[in-house]
Amino acid sequence: MKNNIELVRHSLSHLMSMAVSELYPTVGLGVGPVIDNGFYQDYDLPEVINPELLPKLEKRMRELINKDIKFEQHDMDFDEALKLYMDDPYKTELINDLKEAGEKKVSFYKSGDFDNLCLGPHVKSTKEIDPQAFKLTHIAGAYWRGNEKNKMLTRIYGLAFESKEKLDEYLVQREEAEKRDHKKLGKEMSLFTISELVGKGLPMYLPKGNIIRTELDNFIRAEKEKLGYSFVTIPHIARKELYIRSGHLGKYDAMMPIMTDNNGEEFVLKAMNCPHHFEIYNAEPHSYRDLPLRIAENTTVYRNEKSGELSGLLRVKGLCQDDTHHIIRQDQIESEIEMILGLMQKVYSVFGFNDYKVEISIRDPKNKEKYFGVDDVWQKAEEILVEQVKKWNVPYSIEEGEAAFYGPKIDIKVNDSIGREWQLTTIQLDFNQPENFEMDYTGEDGKKHRVVVLHVAIFGSFERFFGILIEHYAGNFPLWLSPVQVKVIPVRDSHNKYAQEVYDLLKEAGIRAVVDLEDENLGKKVRATKNEKIPYWIVVGDKEVESKEFTLESREGNKLESLSSQKLLDLLQKQIKEKK
């Protein structure tokens, strides 16, 4: 049974079609599913419409809601259904698809005089819908059934929540999110670019963005090295046989196309690092004393994502994972997962992510052919993950059918500074690939035993994590991450020489500094610095030249006055080291 809010959203889509049909009796009705936070419906309209129509549709929908209209399900036979939609090619196509699929009847929902092909379910009556808790938001174009060879339809989107208060909260959050859009800020702050000639989904870091990317890389590498991770380097391609062996070629839809060299040998761009890391493990014999072995690498993989699903840094074709494979004994599973969760919490606390939610993804028991391995192995792996999350004592849900094809996984979700939820860390428990790749160790008893593998990424991918951070901070990166940490601003040209000396002092101390020697007034220089979201600046005038002391001003409006050169450097270096 769907949640009640999903029933409400589905019913609002139905009511929107009622209102549109009143305005356009010959409208063609496409699909209208429930989506996150709302709904949409596709229409073949006799004219182009604009957003000014939406308030009129909203008003009519509220009038319909207040009439306490019932939603009544009934079935039709195929001849009757096709007759009803003889002038609607979209519903006709859907009905014929159901007939070919072997269905016996066609499900309809009737509300007042409006009868609509629909599987449902809906609310029983419109009195269950809060008329103030929905809003039609925008209009877009959409090809029928997502195929660009088909006709372009008009798609109308709506939001719907349990109450007006929740709707208003979401609208405020969305407005704030639009200001924080990482694509917009990324361009304004010169962090990354996406070139049509290079290709969609293949972002390139500009110098300032690359500084942040490098700091993130160094940070996660250092934290993992403290815990004994061993970093390796692998190539970006492999013979297709490696991925046939791993099962990715055949079970993973986003594998890149096979390429052939001049000798006829076939290669694939890697979509996953695990098969390479398995072969690194198998390159040498191992005993029980060598385990756990934590193989780590920050490296790019390539996914054949659909162009329509690509989005800035959040969904790309080339993504750098902070990937690790924990190769362990069975008796080390629990302690290793605890260590990973501890690492994750330590890392996330630096960015202010302290509110966690967990999803445990298990296989679909109705489609076991999609997965490697046998029932008892899957049951064992799933039970272990549930027990580990219970020990952690955080909210969790079970997501059926979302497991990797080789094992179940834990997905960690966090809330950002404006309350949006993001999925980051993944921990996958894998008993099956070690069998597949014959990954053994010599036990204390002198016999061969199979290892277990934990597939782990803390950030997930640098691209997505970077995009999330841009929006989380609204571009106001903390000092340790900021591409420019301090700007030195001379008051007049006569102060340029000393400003240059201060700049040299900061640079020599490892501070990322710039000096503004432009022939502009002080107010304009300070405004530019604030717009650039630089954490600190130092104004150099007669007083500073004479006293050799500084006032450090921040973008938050704070001032620290009468700082000697050494105190200034100590303060900045301490904040950078502590990642404040």
ZAKE-227634 format. One line per 10 residues: for each residue x, y, z of C-alpha. Coordinates in nm, 4 decimals, padded with zeros to 6 digits, always signed. Example, Ala and Ser with C-alpha at 12.3 -4.5 7.8 and 13.67 -1.06 7.14 Angstrom:
BEGIN
+01.2300/-00.4500/+00.7800 ~ +01.3670/-00.1060/+00.7140
# end
This chain:
BEGIN
+00.0000/+00.0000/+00.0000 ~ +00.1343/+00.3427/-00.0888 ~ +00.1840/+00.6133/+00.1749 ~ -00.1145/+00.8469/+00.2017 ~ +00.0818/+01.1437/+00.0626 ~ +00.1569/+00.9367/-00.2484 ~ -00.2157/+00.8699/-00.2879 ~ -00.2819/+01.2430/-00.2513 ~ -00.0191/+01.3294/-00.5138 ~ -00.1557/+01.0720/-00.7558
-00.5090/+01.2008/-00.6998 ~ -00.3982/+01.5604/-00.7594 ~ -00.2533/+01.4540/-01.0952 ~ -00.5958/+01.3072/-01.1755 ~ -00.7700/+01.6309/-01.0691 ~ -00.5301/+01.8357/-01.2799 ~ -00.6311/+01.6279/-01.5814 ~ -00.9953/+01.6981/-01.5000 ~ -00.9237/+02.0717/-01.4976 ~ -00.7180/+02.0593/-01.8187
-00.9886/+01.8531/-01.9931 ~ -01.2474/+02.1176/-01.9097 ~ -01.0324/+02.3811/-02.0822 ~ -00.9252/+02.1547/-02.3698 ~ -01.1874/+01.8809/-02.4335 ~ -00.9775/+01.7228/-02.7116 ~ -00.6610/+01.6983/-02.4996 ~ -00.4468/+01.3866/-02.5375 ~ -00.3601/+01.2364/-02.1990 ~ -00.0091/+01.1011/-02.1501
+00.1368/+00.9573/-01.8301 ~ +00.1102/+01.1174/-01.4858 ~ +00.3146/+00.9521/-01.2110 ~ +00.3939/+01.0481/-00.8539 ~ +00.7485/+01.1837/-00.8139 ~ +00.9554/+01.3116/-00.5201 ~ +00.7611/+01.5919/-00.3502 ~ +00.4835/+01.5962/-00.6067 ~ +00.3539/+01.4814/-00.9435 ~ +00.3408/+01.5618/-01.3134
+00.1161/+01.4880/-01.6099 ~ +00.1873/+01.4954/-01.9835 ~ -00.0648/+01.6441/-02.2263 ~ -00.1016/+01.6802/-02.6027 ~ -00.2611/+02.0250/-02.6156 ~ -00.4038/+02.2077/-02.9188 ~ -00.1994/+02.5177/-02.8367 ~ +00.1157/+02.6302/-02.6594 ~ +00.0447/+02.7278/-02.2991 ~ +00.2469/+02.9434/-02.0624
+00.2906/+02.9527/-01.6822 ~ +00.0158/+03.2133/-01.6496 ~ -00.2328/+02.9261/-01.6922 ~ -00.1158/+02.7496/-01.3755 ~ -00.2974/+02.9691/-01.1187 ~ -00.6196/+02.9188/-01.3152 ~ -00.5719/+02.5394/-01.3078 ~ -00.4903/+02.5529/-00.9350 ~ -00.8094/+02.7477/-00.8644 ~ -01.0224/+02.4945/-01.0538
-00.8507/+02.2019/-00.8788 ~ -00.9328/+02.3565/-00.5395 ~ -01.2936/+02.3964/-00.6442 ~ -01.3035/+02.0275/-00.7397 ~ -01.1426/+01.9288/-00.4070 ~ -01.4060/+02.1217/-00.2126 ~ -01.6849/+01.9287/-00.3920 ~ -01.5911/+01.6087/-00.2036 ~ -01.5643/+01.4076/-00.5254 ~ -01.5285/+01.0297/-00.4857
-01.2613/+00.8248/-00.6666 ~ -01.4282/+00.5025/-00.7811 ~ -01.2350/+00.2191/-00.9404 ~ -01.3949/+00.0013/-01.2073 ~ -01.2816/-00.2232/-01.4912 ~ -01.3602/-00.2106/-01.8623 ~ -01.3090/-00.4681/-02.1312 ~ -01.0641/-00.3738/-02.4066 ~ -01.3253/-00.2926/-02.6725 ~ -01.5063/-00.0548/-02.4375
-01.1802/+00.1118/-02.3294 ~ -01.0599/+00.1595/-02.6869 ~ -01.3954/+00.3068/-02.7836 ~ -01.3720/+00.5600/-02.4993 ~ -01.0265/+00.6703/-02.6189 ~ -01.0764/+00.6406/-02.9935 ~ -00.9544/+01.0013/-03.0373 ~ -00.6612/+00.9702/-02.7945 ~ -00.3592/+00.7896/-02.9478 ~ -00.1682/+00.7870/-02.6168
-00.4281/+00.6067/-02.4074 ~ -00.4993/+00.3808/-02.7061 ~ -00.1330/+00.2794/-02.7185 ~ -00.1280/+00.2068/-02.3453 ~ -00.4458/-00.0027/-02.3678 ~ -00.3046/-00.2062/-02.6571 ~ +00.0158/-00.2632/-02.4574 ~ -00.1908/-00.4014/-02.1694 ~ -00.3780/-00.6286/-02.4114 ~ -00.0519/-00.7612/-02.5572
+00.0804/-00.8210/-02.2040 ~ -00.2072/-01.0616/-02.1440 ~ -00.4178/-00.8488/-01.9085 ~ -00.7860/-00.9481/-01.8979 ~ -00.9374/-00.6105/-01.8127 ~ -00.8423/-00.2424/-01.8038 ~ -00.8520/-00.0499/-01.4732 ~ -01.0238/+00.2902/-01.4652 ~ -01.0922/+00.5505/-01.1973 ~ -01.4050/+00.7648/-01.2202
-01.4402/+01.0982/-01.0393 ~ -01.7544/+01.2889/-01.1187 ~ -01.7971/+01.2922/-01.4975 ~ -01.4257/+01.2256/-01.5584 ~ -01.3219/+00.8672/-01.6316 ~ -00.9517/+00.7920/-01.6632 ~ -00.7404/+00.4889/-01.7507 ~ -00.5505/+00.4327/-01.4258 ~ -00.4218/+00.1459/-01.2141 ~ -00.4494/+00.3614/-00.8988
-00.4717/+00.3673/-00.6072 ~ -00.6235/+00.7025/-00.5172 ~ -00.7683/+00.8582/-00.2047 ~ -01.1311/+00.7610/-00.1473 ~ -01.2511/+01.1185/-00.1703 ~ -01.1117/+01.4665/-00.2366 ~ -01.1957/+01.5582/+00.1240 ~ -00.8717/+01.3743/+00.2147 ~ -00.6737/+01.6387/+00.0212 ~ -00.5691/+01.9676/+00.1809
-00.6563/+02.2241/-00.0919 ~ -00.3844/+02.4626/+00.0332 ~ -00.1040/+02.2047/+00.0424 ~ -00.0286/+02.1812/-00.3299 ~ +00.1089/+02.4126/-00.5971 ~ +00.1558/+02.3831/-00.9727 ~ +00.5123/+02.4943/-01.0373 ~ +00.6238/+02.4863/-01.3985 ~ +00.5746/+02.3646/-01.7545 ~ +00.8247/+02.1671/-01.9617
+00.8412/+01.9688/-02.2817 ~ +00.8633/+01.5893/-02.2766 ~ +00.8723/+01.3355/-02.5567 ~ +00.6011/+01.0713/-02.5411 ~ +00.7507/+00.7746/-02.3563 ~ +01.0872/+00.9504/-02.3415 ~ +01.1630/+00.8761/-02.7066 ~ +01.2867/+01.1763/-02.9043 ~ +01.1372/+01.0215/-03.2199 ~ +00.7908/+01.0659/-03.0683
+00.5839/+01.3821/-03.0393 ~ +00.6796/+01.6471/-02.7840 ~ +00.4083/+01.6784/-02.5180 ~ +00.3455/+01.9467/-02.2556 ~ +00.4385/+01.8379/-01.9035 ~ +00.2878/+02.0221/-01.6057 ~ +00.4606/+01.9749/-01.2695 ~ +00.3099/+02.0130/-00.9236 ~ +00.4204/+01.9959/-00.5611 ~ +00.2099/+01.8402/-00.2857
+00.2622/+01.7890/+00.0868 ~ +00.0670/+01.6844/+00.3923 ~ +00.0042/+02.0452/+00.4971 ~ +00.0442/+02.4042/+00.3807 ~ +00.3188/+02.4514/+00.6389 ~ +00.5249/+02.1691/+00.4858 ~ +00.4635/+02.3058/+00.1373 ~ +00.5789/+02.6525/+00.2458 ~ +00.8884/+02.5062/+00.4138 ~ +00.9768/+02.3226/+00.0956
+00.9247/+02.6333/-00.1214 ~ +01.1595/+02.8337/+00.1034 ~ +01.4141/+02.5509/+00.0894 ~ +01.3851/+02.5317/-00.2884 ~ +01.4334/+02.9068/-00.3242 ~ +01.7475/+02.8803/-00.1117 ~ +01.8617/+02.5801/-00.3141 ~ +01.8297/+02.7793/-00.6365 ~ +02.0630/+03.0435/-00.4928 ~ +02.3079/+02.7666/-00.4021
+02.2887/+02.5804/-00.7340 ~ +02.6381/+02.4375/-00.7811 ~ +02.6220/+02.4850/-01.1583 ~ +02.5531/+02.8573/-01.1144 ~ +02.8097/+02.9084/-00.8364 ~ +03.0632/+02.6864/-01.0108 ~ +03.0558/+02.9196/-01.3087 ~ +03.0520/+03.2427/-01.1057 ~ +03.3423/+03.1263/-00.8884 ~ +03.5409/+02.9709/-01.1790
+03.5483/+02.6252/-01.0192 ~ +03.4687/+02.3914/-01.3099 ~ +03.3499/+02.3872/-01.6671 ~ +03.1717/+02.1438/-01.8975 ~ +03.2574/+02.1723/-02.2661 ~ +03.0182/+02.0564/-02.5372 ~ +03.3235/+01.9632/-02.7443 ~ +03.4741/+01.7516/-02.4652 ~ +03.1343/+01.6009/-02.3878 ~ +02.8385/+01.6242/-02.1518
+02.8976/+01.4632/-01.8150 ~ +03.2748/+01.5171/-01.8339 ~ +03.3469/+01.8125/-01.6035 ~ +03.6890/+01.9773/-01.5983 ~ +03.8241/+02.1505/-01.2881 ~ +03.9502/+02.5050/-01.3363 ~ +04.2519/+02.6149/-01.1261 ~ +04.0429/+02.7324/-00.8282 ~ +03.8228/+02.4235/-00.8369 ~ +04.1261/+02.2013/-00.8651
+04.2651/+02.3486/-00.5411 ~ +03.9493/+02.2356/-00.3585 ~ +03.9571/+01.8980/-00.5353 ~ +04.3221/+01.8489/-00.4315 ~ +04.2512/+01.9455/-00.0696 ~ +03.9677/+01.6905/-00.0545 ~ +04.1944/+01.4253/-00.2077 ~ +04.4760/+01.4967/+00.0401 ~ +04.2339/+01.5017/+00.3335 ~ +04.0668/+01.1663/+00.2695
+04.3993/+01.0052/+00.1762 ~ +04.5596/+01.1228/+00.5027 ~ +04.2665/+00.9980/+00.7127 ~ +04.2808/+00.6564/+00.5465 ~ +04.6590/+00.6301/+00.5765 ~ +04.6242/+00.6855/+00.9531 ~ +04.4129/+00.3672/+00.9594 ~ +04.6594/+00.1576/+00.7614 ~ +04.5077/+00.1732/+00.4137 ~ +04.7443/+00.0777/+00.1303
+04.7145/+00.3013/-00.1768 ~ +04.7566/+00.1532/-00.5233 ~ +04.7345/+00.2707/-00.8838 ~ +04.5519/+00.0861/-01.1615 ~ +04.4973/+00.1554/-01.5343 ~ +04.1754/+00.3073/-01.6646 ~ +04.0998/+00.0230/-01.9056 ~ +04.1027/-00.3552/-01.8925 ~ +04.0416/-00.6489/-02.1209 ~ +03.6716/-00.7188/-02.1464
+03.7335/-01.0633/-01.9969 ~ +03.8025/-00.9033/-01.6566 ~ +03.4521/-00.7575/-01.6509 ~ +03.2975/-01.0740/-01.7906 ~ +03.4587/-01.2544/-01.4969 ~ +03.3304/-00.9973/-01.2484 ~ +02.9833/-01.0031/-01.4048 ~ +02.9705/-00.6317/-01.4795 ~ +02.9546/-00.6966/-01.8544 ~ +02.6058/-00.8400/-01.8619
+02.4689/-00.7277/-01.5256 ~ +02.5694/-00.3598/-01.5131 ~ +02.3893/-00.1433/-01.7690 ~ +02.6227/+00.1582/-01.7426 ~ +02.9352/-00.0156/-01.8764 ~ +03.1022/+00.1838/-02.1533 ~ +03.1068/+00.0330/-02.5050 ~ +03.3833/-00.2139/-02.5873 ~ +03.6768/-00.0747/-02.7866 ~ +03.9105/-00.2817/-03.0056
+04.2834/-00.2227/-03.0592 ~ +04.4709/-00.2817/-03.3853 ~ +04.5396/-00.6436/-03.2831 ~ +04.1705/-00.7179/-03.2432 ~ +04.1901/-00.7346/-02.8623 ~ +03.8851/-00.5888/-02.6861 ~ +03.9039/-00.3485/-02.3927 ~ +03.6571/-00.1640/-02.1682 ~ +03.6877/+00.1663/-01.9809 ~ +03.6566/+00.0685/-01.6165
+03.3211/+00.1361/-01.4560 ~ +03.4347/-00.0254/-01.1302 ~ +03.7746/-00.0601/-00.9642 ~ +03.7051/-00.3788/-00.7697 ~ +03.8103/-00.6317/-01.0383 ~ +04.1500/-00.4605/-01.0737 ~ +04.1913/-00.4561/-00.6957 ~ +04.1021/-00.8251/-00.6763 ~ +04.3812/-00.9002/-00.9206 ~ +04.6206/-00.6905/-00.7113
+04.5302/-00.9061/-00.4112 ~ +04.5805/-01.2251/-00.6125 ~ +04.9245/-01.1104/-00.7306 ~ +05.0789/-01.2354/-00.4034 ~ +05.0016/-01.5096/-00.1496 ~ +04.8479/-01.3977/+00.1807 ~ +04.8158/-01.5435/+00.5282 ~ +04.5649/-01.4723/+00.8038 ~ +04.8220/-01.2340/+00.9559 ~ +04.8015/-01.0055/+00.6466
+04.4336/-00.9365/+00.6984 ~ +04.2590/-00.6998/+00.7028 ~ +04.4162/-00.5637/+00.3849 ~ +04.2653/-00.2276/+00.2925 ~ +04.3351/-00.1478/-00.0718 ~ +04.2619/+00.2177/-00.1487 ~ +04.2655/+00.4421/-00.4527 ~ +04.1237/+00.7770/-00.5575 ~ +04.0680/+00.7094/-00.9257 ~ +03.8265/+00.7852/-01.2070
+03.5728/+00.5379/-01.3405 ~ +03.3495/+00.5830/-01.6433 ~ +02.9756/+00.5277/-01.6624 ~ +02.7633/+00.5283/-01.9782 ~ +02.4920/+00.7458/-01.8225 ~ +02.2066/+00.8698/-02.0402 ~ +02.2534/+01.2298/-02.1505 ~ +01.9136/+01.3322/-02.0140 ~ +02.0168/+01.2212/-01.6644 ~ +02.3441/+01.4164/-01.6514
+02.3494/+01.7126/-01.4128 ~ +02.6527/+01.9319/-01.3462 ~ +02.8810/+01.7538/-01.0981 ~ +02.6022/+01.5488/-00.9406 ~ +02.5538/+01.3028/-01.2290 ~ +02.8479/+01.2572/-01.4666 ~ +03.0082/+01.0087/-01.7031 ~ +03.3565/+01.0354/-01.5513 ~ +03.3688/+01.0238/-01.1707 ~ +03.6618/+00.9913/-00.9324
+03.5814/+00.7571/-00.6439 ~ +03.7598/+00.7466/-00.3098 ~ +03.7407/+00.3724/-00.3451 ~ +03.8541/+00.1091/-00.0951 ~ +03.8296/-00.2655/-00.0812 ~ +03.8654/-00.4198/+00.2620 ~ +03.9832/-00.7765/+00.2120 ~ +03.9169/-00.9512/+00.5388 ~ +03.8462/-01.2733/+00.7253 ~ +03.4881/-01.3555/+00.8223
+03.5648/-01.2945/+01.1901 ~ +03.6726/-00.9367/+01.1023 ~ +03.3489/-00.8222/+00.9347 ~ +03.1896/-00.6575/+01.2387 ~ +03.5006/-00.4774/+01.3617 ~ +03.5836/-00.3562/+01.0116 ~ +03.2371/-00.2103/+00.9577 ~ +03.2614/-00.0351/+01.2954 ~ +03.5965/+00.1124/+01.1886 ~ +03.4491/+00.2339/+00.8585
+03.1535/+00.3985/+01.0337 ~ +03.3964/+00.5673/+01.2731 ~ +03.6018/+00.6997/+00.9808 ~ +03.2867/+00.8212/+00.8090 ~ +03.1669/+01.0080/+01.1190 ~ +03.5081/+01.1695/+01.1717 ~ +03.5266/+01.2833/+00.8078 ~ +03.1698/+01.4135/+00.7926 ~ +03.2022/+01.6089/+01.1179 ~ +03.4623/+01.8279/+00.9452
+03.1959/+01.9390/+00.6954 ~ +02.9142/+01.9717/+00.9485 ~ +02.7307/+01.6562/+00.8399 ~ +02.6227/+01.5092/+01.1731 ~ +02.2663/+01.3904/+01.1104 ~ +02.2546/+01.0394/+00.9597 ~ +01.9946/+00.8132/+00.8071 ~ +02.0653/+00.4638/+00.6752 ~ +01.9249/+00.2486/+00.3971 ~ +02.0105/-00.1218/+00.3827
+01.9768/-00.2426/+00.0252 ~ +01.8952/-00.6109/-00.0177 ~ +01.8280/-00.8200/-00.3263 ~ +01.4894/-00.8664/-00.4870 ~ +01.3796/-01.2165/-00.3810 ~ +01.1494/-01.2375/-00.6855 ~ +01.4371/-01.1819/-00.9321 ~ +01.7221/-01.3890/-00.7939 ~ +01.8645/-01.4443/-01.1426 ~ +01.9865/-01.0809/-01.1372
+02.2360/-01.1602/-00.8603 ~ +02.5437/-01.3724/-00.7985 ~ +02.5385/-01.6338/-00.5239 ~ +02.3044/-01.8621/-00.3349 ~ +02.0265/-01.7953/-00.0869 ~ +02.2089/-01.8766/+00.2372 ~ +02.5027/-01.6499/+00.1490 ~ +02.2688/-01.3582/+00.0729 ~ +02.0664/-01.4164/+00.3879 ~ +02.3843/-01.4232/+00.5973
+02.5202/-01.1018/+00.4414 ~ +02.1915/-00.9143/+00.4805 ~ +02.1541/-01.0208/+00.8447 ~ +02.5076/-00.9030/+00.9259 ~ +02.4424/-00.5560/+00.7834 ~ +02.1135/-00.5193/+00.9702 ~ +02.2802/-00.6181/+01.2988 ~ +02.5663/-00.3729/+01.2460 ~ +02.3297/-00.0851/+01.1764 ~ +02.1199/-00.1745/+01.4821
+02.4350/-00.1492/+01.6952 ~ +02.4977/+00.1978/+01.5531 ~ +02.1511/+00.2999/+01.6761 ~ +02.0448/+00.5272/+01.3899 ~ +01.7195/+00.5229/+01.1895 ~ +01.7274/+00.2765/+00.8999 ~ +01.5049/+00.1313/+00.6315 ~ +01.5236/-00.1838/+00.4189 ~ +01.5247/-00.1201/+00.0422 ~ +01.4326/-00.4364/-00.1456
+01.5889/-00.4810/-00.4894 ~ +01.8529/-00.2070/-00.4463 ~ +02.1507/-00.4340/-00.3655 ~ +02.4523/-00.4626/-00.5939 ~ +02.4399/-00.7833/-00.7952 ~ +02.7161/-00.9340/-00.5806 ~ +02.6018/-00.8294/-00.2337 ~ +02.3836/-00.6150/-00.0046 ~ +02.4937/-00.2693/+00.1024 ~ +02.4588/+00.0094/+00.3564
+02.3974/+00.3593/+00.2172 ~ +02.4522/+00.6551/+00.4506 ~ +02.2409/+00.9674/+00.3975 ~ +02.3126/+01.3087/+00.5498 ~ +02.1319/+01.6433/+00.5670 ~ +02.3031/+01.9553/+00.4376 ~ +02.2848/+02.3080/+00.5807 ~ +01.9353/+02.3715/+00.4392 ~ +01.7951/+02.0311/+00.5323 ~ +01.8236/+01.8464/+00.2004
+01.9094/+01.4784/+00.2089 ~ +02.2090/+01.3371/+00.0198 ~ +02.3307/+00.9790/-00.0121 ~ +02.7089/+00.9601/+00.0372 ~ +02.8960/+00.6673/+00.1960 ~ +02.8383/+00.3139/+00.0689 ~ +02.9452/-00.0101/+00.2399 ~ +02.8854/-00.3261/+00.0354 ~ +02.9346/-00.6708/+00.1880 ~ +03.0531/-00.9219/-00.0710
+03.0876/-01.2986/-00.0236 ~ +03.0404/-01.3722/-00.3935 ~ +03.3212/-01.2007/-00.5854 ~ +03.5897/-01.3644/-00.3647 ~ +03.4505/-01.6978/-00.4836 ~ +03.4411/-01.5725/-00.8392 ~ +03.8043/-01.4522/-00.8296 ~ +03.9286/-01.7371/-00.6040 ~ +04.0634/-01.4983/-00.3428 ~ +04.2210/-01.7045/-00.0644
+04.4424/-01.6708/+00.2400 ~ +04.6280/-01.9325/+00.4398 ~ +04.4689/-01.9720/+00.7799 ~ +04.6236/-02.0435/+01.1167 ~ +04.5439/-02.4074/+01.0471 ~ +04.7609/-02.4034/+00.7341 ~ +04.4585/-02.4471/+00.5041 ~ +04.3200/-02.2213/+00.2329 ~ +04.0185/-02.0048/+00.3218 ~ +03.8089/-01.7595/+00.1206
+03.8293/-01.3908/+00.2071 ~ +03.5339/-01.1531/+00.2374 ~ +03.5331/-00.8113/+00.0675 ~ +03.3838/-00.4822/+00.1833 ~ +03.3469/-00.2317/-00.1021 ~ +03.3602/+00.1163/+00.0541 ~ +03.3537/+00.4794/-00.0597 ~ +03.3336/+00.7576/+00.2005 ~ +03.2806/+01.0602/-00.0257 ~ +03.1249/+00.8425/-00.2962
+03.2679/+01.0426/-00.5830 ~ +03.4719/+01.3617/-00.5674 ~ +03.2542/+01.5229/-00.8347 ~ +02.9266/+01.4642/-00.6564 ~ +03.0728/+01.5435/-00.3132 ~ +03.2240/+01.8661/-00.4507 ~ +02.8874/+01.9660/-00.5997 ~ +02.7140/+01.8949/-00.2679 ~ +02.9736/+02.1013/-00.0790 ~ +02.9297/+02.3995/-00.3124
+02.5575/+02.3997/-00.2287 ~ +02.6060/+02.3098/+00.1397 ~ +02.8379/+02.6079/+00.1917 ~ +02.6677/+02.8281/-00.0721 ~ +03.0203/+02.8783/-00.2081 ~ +03.1491/+03.0103/+00.1261 ~ +03.4112/+02.7401/+00.1702 ~ +03.5888/+02.7120/+00.5044 ~ +03.9405/+02.8515/+00.5190 ~ +04.1188/+02.5192/+00.4599
+03.9233/+02.4542/+00.1395 ~ +03.9020/+02.8063/-00.0036 ~ +04.0940/+02.8520/-00.3294 ~ +04.1958/+03.1998/-00.2084 ~ +04.2293/+03.2194/+00.1683 ~ +04.3373/+03.5820/+00.2187 ~ +04.3333/+03.8912/-00.0009 ~ +04.5683/+04.1822/+00.0720 ~ +04.4132/+04.5186/-00.0211 ~ +04.6253/+04.8376/-00.0336
+04.4330/+05.1593/+00.0322 ~ +04.6245/+05.3622/-00.2266 ~ +04.8984/+05.3096/-00.4836 ~ +05.1523/+05.4362/-00.2284 ~ +05.0734/+05.1284/-00.0144 ~ +05.1259/+04.8773/-00.2968 ~ +05.4883/+04.8030/-00.2083 ~ +05.4096/+04.7077/+00.1510 ~ +05.0974/+04.5177/+00.0431 ~ +05.3212/+04.3124/-00.1862
+05.5523/+04.2379/+00.1094 ~ +05.2558/+04.1184/+00.3178 ~ +05.1418/+03.9006/+00.0280 ~ +05.4932/+03.7481/-00.0014 ~ +05.4927/+03.6781/+00.3728 ~ +05.1623/+03.4911/+00.3504 ~ +05.2659/+03.2934/+00.0421 ~ +05.5934/+03.1891/+00.2029 ~ +05.3974/+03.0601/+00.5032 ~ +05.1833/+02.8414/+00.2752
+04.8737/+03.0641/+00.2815 ~ +04.6845/+03.0893/-00.0486 ~ +04.6860/+03.4666/-00.0841 ~ +04.6333/+03.7285/-00.3539 ~ +04.7090/+04.1012/-00.3586 ~ +04.4737/+04.3513/-00.5210 ~ +04.6841/+04.6170/-00.6947 ~ +04.4014/+04.7431/-00.9160 ~ +04.3594/+05.1207/-00.9436 ~ +04.0177/+05.1219/-00.7725
+03.8798/+05.2778/-00.4535 ~ +03.8923/+05.0779/-00.1308 ~ +03.5157/+05.0269/-00.1048 ~ +03.4962/+04.8690/-00.4480 ~ +03.7900/+04.6385/-00.3699 ~ +03.6287/+04.5183/-00.0466 ~ +03.2929/+04.4584/-00.2180 ~ +03.4672/+04.2533/-00.4868 ~ +03.6403/+04.0478/-00.2167 ~ +03.3071/+03.9719/-00.0480
+03.1500/+03.8747/-00.3805 ~ +03.4417/+03.6368/-00.4400 ~ +03.3553/+03.4714/-00.1042 ~ +03.7156/+03.4985/+00.0194 ~ +03.7275/+03.4143/+00.3931 ~ +03.9671/+03.6921/+00.5055 ~ +04.1216/+04.0140/+00.3854 ~ +04.3789/+04.2585/+00.5174 ~ +04.3580/+04.6306/+00.4380 ~ +04.7025/+04.7947/+00.4218
+04.7190/+05.1707/+00.4773 ~ +04.9409/+05.4251/+00.6529 ~ +04.8698/+05.2763/+00.9950 ~ +04.9760/+04.9248/+00.8908 ~ +05.2876/+05.0485/+00.7119 ~ +05.3949/+05.2352/+01.0250 ~ +05.2962/+04.9845/+01.2976 ~ +05.3628/+04.6607/+01.1074 ~ +05.0399/+04.5289/+01.2651 ~ +04.7274/+04.4168/+01.0869
+04.3515/+04.3960/+01.1142 ~ +04.2129/+04.0677/+00.9794 ~ +03.8566/+04.1100/+00.8503 ~ +03.6248/+03.8199/+00.7647 ~ +03.3350/+03.7757/+00.5216 ~ +03.1131/+03.7179/+00.8291 ~ +03.1861/+04.0767/+00.9442 ~ +03.4297/+03.9953/+01.2253 ~ +03.7554/+04.1826/+01.2870 ~ +04.0752/+04.0874/+01.4688
+04.2893/+04.3949/+01.5262 ~ +04.6513/+04.4693/+01.6164 ~ +04.7918/+04.1388/+01.4922 ~ +05.1671/+04.1116/+01.4491 ~ +05.2975/+03.9229/+01.1493 ~ +05.3641/+03.6138/+01.3606 ~ +05.0242/+03.6229/+01.5335 ~ +04.8562/+03.6600/+01.1962 ~ +05.0376/+03.3588/+01.0530 ~ +04.9829/+03.1488/+01.3677
+04.6100/+03.2237/+01.3633 ~ +04.5646/+03.1360/+00.9963 ~ +04.7818/+02.8236/+01.0066 ~ +04.6000/+02.6972/+01.3184 ~ +04.2584/+02.7385/+01.1548 ~ +04.3773/+02.5672/+00.8376 ~ +04.5304/+02.2760/+01.0290 ~ +04.2210/+02.2304/+01.2462 ~ +03.9927/+02.2714/+00.9420 ~ +03.7789/+02.5302/+01.1171
# end
